[in-house]
Amino acid sequence: MLRGFFDLDGPFNRFGTFAFDMIALNFLWFIFSIPIFTVGASTTALFYVLGKKVRNEDGYIWRDFWKSFKLNFRQSTIVWIILLVVFSLARFNLNSAHLFGSMSKAMIVFQYAILLQLIFITIYIFPLLSRFYMSITGALKMAFFMANRHLLTTIICIVLFVATFFITWIVPIFIFLAVSLYAVSAAYFIEKIFVKYMPKKEETSLEESMSQE
């Protein structure tokens, strides 16, 4: 019954390799995110490595992570800063909504709508940057488009994130796996979305594919 279970390509070894990779990637993400402003580049690198795993492509944890981190550093950092600024403005407006008097309720609804869309965009933007070469504006537009068109996948990713947060809250040691496990789970669903928008010709960009939908 256990024949082959402990072979090099058996279930036990595959699970051990997967667990090691998740812990290693989790560690890399935390280390490279320490300066805070590098969180965007670190997250993009994480999705780059895990995207290859989901697609069953050969790869190397450290080499691929570092490659993506360097290659996408500028765009990912700018996007991360934009998201932080918009999020901060929305939070500030919510805290100051009472100053708008009779317009406060409308202001609160509007700001929560912005926060929701911000969450939607954040779910897709870094996987997009890790997978395709796009302008910052194009990536933001595509993330917004995908998030709202594929609401089921978006909701699934939000549920995965919330579940990961609560598990980590209940079992703190889970923090050594939390980020990478969420990312690989989200990448599994998001990759199925990306396939639908892959350019049919090499000269066709992803942004052009979106405009043709």
LINKA-V269399 format. One record per residue. N is the residue number from 0. PHI is phi in radians with two decimals (* if undefined). OMEGA is omega in whole degrees, -180 to 180 (none if undefined). Layout:
BEGIN
n	phi	omega
N	PHI	OMEGA
N	PHI	OMEGA
END
This chain:
BEGIN
n	phi	omega
0	*	-178
1	-1.67	-180
2	-1.07	179
3	1.51	-176
4	-1.11	-177
5	-1.79	177
6	-1.14	-179
7	-1.03	179
8	-1.83	-180
9	-1.43	-178
10	-0.99	-177
11	-1.10	-179
12	-1.19	179
13	-1.12	179
14	-1.14	179
15	-1.09	179
16	-1.13	179
17	-1.07	-179
18	-1.07	179
19	-1.09	180
20	-1.07	-180
21	-1.14	179
22	-1.16	-180
23	-1.09	180
24	-1.18	177
25	-1.03	180
26	-1.12	179
27	-1.05	-179
28	-1.07	180
29	-1.11	-178
30	-1.08	-177
31	-1.36	179
32	-1.70	-176
33	-0.95	179
34	-1.18	-180
35	1.25	-177
36	-1.22	179
37	-1.66	-178
38	-1.00	-179
39	-1.07	180
40	-1.15	179
41	-1.15	180
42	-1.19	177
43	-1.10	178
44	-1.10	179
45	-1.07	180
46	-1.21	178
47	-1.11	-180
48	-1.16	-177
49	-1.26	176
50	-1.09	178
51	-1.15	178
52	-1.15	-180
53	-1.08	-180
54	-1.53	180
55	1.02	177
56	-1.67	178
57	-1.18	179
58	-2.97	179
59	-2.23	-174
60	-0.89	-174
61	-1.19	-176
62	-1.07	-179
63	-1.21	179
64	-1.08	-178
65	-1.15	178
66	-1.04	-180
67	-1.19	-180
68	-1.01	-180
69	-1.24	-175
70	-1.14	-175
71	-1.84	-174
72	-1.02	-176
73	-1.09	-178
74	-1.10	-177
75	-1.13	180
76	-1.19	179
77	-1.09	179
78	-1.07	180
79	-1.05	180
80	-1.15	178
81	-1.05	180
82	-1.09	179
83	-1.11	-180
84	-1.13	-179
85	-1.12	178
86	-1.08	-180
87	-1.12	179
88	-1.13	179
89	-1.11	179
90	-1.12	179
91	-1.12	180
92	-1.14	177
93	-1.13	180
94	-1.22	-178
95	-1.85	-175
96	-1.02	-177
97	-1.11	-179
98	-1.29	-178
99	-1.56	176
100	1.05	-178
101	-1.17	-180
102	-1.59	-174
103	-1.08	-179
104	-1.11	179
105	-1.13	179
106	-1.13	180
107	-1.11	179
108	-1.06	-179
109	-1.09	-178
110	-1.21	177
111	-1.17	177
112	-1.14	178
113	-1.14	179
114	-1.07	179
115	-1.12	179
116	-1.16	178
117	-1.12	177
118	-1.12	179
119	-0.99	-178
120	-1.10	-178
121	-1.07	-180
122	-1.08	-174
123	-1.76	-168
124	-1.09	-177
125	-1.31	171
126	-1.04	178
127	-1.10	-179
128	-1.13	-180
129	-1.35	-172
130	-1.83	-173
131	-2.28	172
132	-1.57	-177
133	-2.47	172
134	-1.26	-180
135	-1.08	178
136	-1.07	180
137	-1.11	180
138	-1.15	179
139	-1.14	178
140	-1.12	-179
141	-1.18	178
142	-1.09	178
143	-1.10	-179
144	-1.08	-178
145	-1.12	-176
146	-1.04	-178
147	-1.51	179
148	-1.39	-178
149	-1.94	-174
150	-1.08	-179
151	-1.07	178
152	-1.11	179
153	-1.07	180
154	-1.13	178
155	-1.04	180
156	-1.13	178
157	-1.15	178
158	-1.08	179
159	-1.08	-180
160	-1.14	180
161	-1.10	179
162	-1.09	179
163	-1.08	179
164	-1.09	-178
165	-1.20	178
166	-1.11	179
167	-1.15	179
168	-1.15	-178
169	-1.37	-179
170	-2.13	-175
171	-0.91	-179
172	-1.13	179
173	-1.13	-180
174	-1.06	180
175	-1.28	179
176	-2.23	-167
177	-0.91	-174
178	-1.12	-178
179	-1.19	179
180	-1.21	175
181	-1.09	-176
182	-1.09	-179
183	-1.22	178
184	-1.19	179
185	-1.14	-180
186	-1.07	180
187	-1.04	-179
188	-1.41	-178
189	-1.17	179
190	-1.04	179
191	-1.18	176
192	-1.29	-178
193	-1.01	-178
194	-0.99	-178
195	-1.22	-176
196	-1.98	179
197	-1.11	179
198	-1.02	-180
199	-1.38	178
200	-2.22	-177
201	-1.06	-177
202	-1.44	180
203	-1.65	-179
204	-1.41	179
205	-1.13	180
206	-1.11	178
207	-1.21	178
208	-1.09	180
209	-1.11	-177
210	-1.20	-179
211	-1.51	-178
212	-1.24	none
END
